[in-house]
Amino acid sequence: MSKFFDPGSEGSGSRSLFDMFVKLTVDQPTIIQILEPTVTKEKNIIWRHYIPQALRKSGQRGIPIVCPGKDVCPVCQKNATLPDRKHPDFIPSQKRVVVNVLDLSPVKECELCHTKNTGKECTYCGYNLTEVAATPTNEIKLLERGTTLFAQLAVLEETQMVPYDPDDSRNDPEEYNDSAPGDMVPAGITRFPITIVLTKSGDDTIITPVPGAPNDLDWRDYQDKLLDPKASYIILNADEIRHLLGGGSLSEVMKARNAASQETTNEKVQVESQSAV
């Protein structure tokens, strides 16, 4: 069996970025089924920095950003000039794994505004959802988490067993070339739903993946619909990151981007108009 998580790994459409990611909360378990049989080094790994100086909308400080690469990242370049990782100005890199999943968490769709909710009232219009039946979300999303969760999932990949069926097209014959029909073999990470439970223990949040029974879902049916992890993040350039390091906000960065984009559009329209004369 190929390993789902390799501990040695390095390295939008119409939906909003916020809606493209699975939201894990302490209030309610999240149910997902993974749609990628392996996590590759290049495609599914991102690195993050937490910028403590950056201003948030709430007025508090500190936001995470995706590292644009050691060669251009001001955080990485600053770290390289410091004597060691214990220096107060050192900002560590956080390795994150991103994988496509089918979100199976139960939601209630508001009968008035069609907003999907997990509570007893619609978060948008306040409609009472007590009598509304919950159904699986059934949306492809991205699950991003640290290496701890994916190390746990690697264990589940090998411990969830099913009888080997050589006629099941989801099986890779090369992975089971020593198995006879009916032998108990690892199901593989895409073959069963996983309930992700978050619990609080003091200041720590403990994450626990609980496997469900293997089912008939075929991850290959979703391959042409998968999201591109690398294209699902806002990647800041060096100047924008320096702005955050200086105490600026992400909203200021995005306003500047929008203004520059609008200015470019206006210049293009002006040139086209002059050419048409």
Long-range contacts (C-beta under 8 A, 24 or more apart in sequence): 1-157, 1-158, 1-175, 1-186, 1-188, 2-37, 2-38, 2-175, 3-38, 3-154, 3-157, 4-34, 4-37, 4-38, 4-39, 4-150, 4-153, 4-154, 4-157, 4-189, 5-39, 5-97, 5-147, 5-150, 5-151, 5-153, 5-154, 6-39, 6-41, 7-147, 7-151, 9-39, 9-40, 9-41, 9-44, 9-45, 9-97, 10-41, 10-45, 11-41, 11-42, 11-45, 11-47, 12-231, 12-232, 17-232, 17-233, 17-234, 19-141, 20-141, 20-142, 20-227, 20-232, 21-141, 21-142, 21-143, 21-144, 21-232, 22-101, 22-103, 22-141, 22-142, 22-143, 22-144, 24-145, 24-196, 24-198, 24-207, 25-198, 26-198, 26-199, 26-200, 26-205, 27-118, 28-105, 28-118, 29-105, 29-195, 29-196, 29-197, 29-198, 29-210, 30-103, 30-105, 30-195, 30-196, 31-103, 31-104, 31-105, 31-106, 31-136, 31-193, 31-194, 31-195, 31-196, 31-212, 32-101, 32-102, 32-103, 32-104, 32-105, 32-141, 32-143, 32-193, 32-194, 32-196, 33-101, 33-102, 33-104, 33-190, 33-192, 33-193, 33-194, 33-215, 33-217, 34-99, 34-100, 34-101, 34-143, 34-153, 34-189, 34-190, 34-194, 34-219, 35-99, 35-100, 35-101, 35-102, 35-140, 35-190, 35-219, 35-222, 35-223, 35-226, 36-99, 36-100, 36-190, 36-219, 36-226, 37-188, 37-189, 37-190, 37-219, 39-97, 39-99, 39-150, 43-229, 43-230, 44-97, 44-98, 44-99, 44-229, 45-95, 45-96, 45-97, 45-98, 46-96, 46-98, 46-144, 46-229, 46-230, 46-233, 47-93, 47-94, 47-95, 47-96, 48-93, 48-94, 48-96, 49-73, 49-75, 49-91, 49-92, 49-93, 49-94, 50-91, 50-92, 50-94, 51-75, 51-91, 51-241, 51-244, 51-245, 52-91, 53-244, 53-245, 53-246, 53-247, 54-244, 54-245, 54-247, 54-248, 54-249, 54-250, 55-247, 55-248, 55-249, 56-249, 56-250, 57-249, 57-251, 61-247, 63-244, 63-250, 64-94, 65-236, 65-241, 65-244, 66-233, 66-234, 66-235, 66-236, 67-93, 68-235, 68-236, 68-237, 68-238, 68-241, 72-237, 72-238, 73-238, 73-241, 74-238, 74-241, 74-242, 74-245, 75-241, 75-245, 78-245, 94-146, 95-146, 95-147, 96-144, 96-145, 96-146, 97-144, 97-145, 97-146, 97-147, 97-149, 97-150, 98-142, 98-143, 98-144, 98-229, 98-232, 99-142, 99-143, 99-150, 99-229, 100-140, 100-141, 100-142, 100-143, 100-222, 100-226, 100-227, 100-229, 101-140, 101-141, 101-142, 101-143, 102-138, 102-139, 102-140, 102-141, 102-217, 102-222, 103-136, 103-137, 103-138, 103-139, 103-140, 103-141, 104-136, 104-137, 104-138, 104-193, 105-136, 105-137, 106-134, 106-135, 106-136, 106-137, 107-134, 107-135, 107-136, 107-137, 108-132, 108-133, 108-134, 108-135, 109-135, 140-222, 140-225, 140-226, 140-227, 141-227, 142-227, 142-229, 142-232, 145-207, 148-207, 149-196, 149-207, 149-209, 152-207, 152-208, 152-209, 153-189, 153-194, 153-209, 156-189, 156-194, 156-209, 156-211, 157-186, 157-187, 157-188, 157-189, 158-186, 159-186, 159-211, 160-186, 160-187, 160-191, 160-192, 160-211, 160-214, 161-185, 161-186, 161-187, 162-186, 162-187, 162-191, 162-214, 169-218, 170-218, 170-219, 170-220, 187-214, 190-217, 190-219, 191-215, 191-217
